[in-house]
Amino acid sequence: MEILVIATHPNIKESRVNKVWIENLKKESNITVRFLDEIYKDIKKIDIEKEKKFLEKAERVVFQFPFYWYSMPALMRE
């Protein structure tokens, strides 16, 4: 089963749990991790077609982000 994890975190260096979790997921052969903060330094340059291809290939999609004020970080909303 192909699993796509789309992750974002505005301050990953201080989030020990998320940092370790993402690093360990990257080691799995059936899991693709798209850590948006590393891929898109400029929020205005998101490659929509490329991201669509990842979504189409996946059988399961997991969104991982810190939950504040009942919303998600701006990069995830984009």
Secondary structure, 3 states (H helix, E strand, C coil): CCEEEEECCCCHHHCHHHHHHHHHHCCCCCEEEEEHHHHCCCHHHCCHHHHHHHHHHCCEEEEECCCECCECCHHHHC
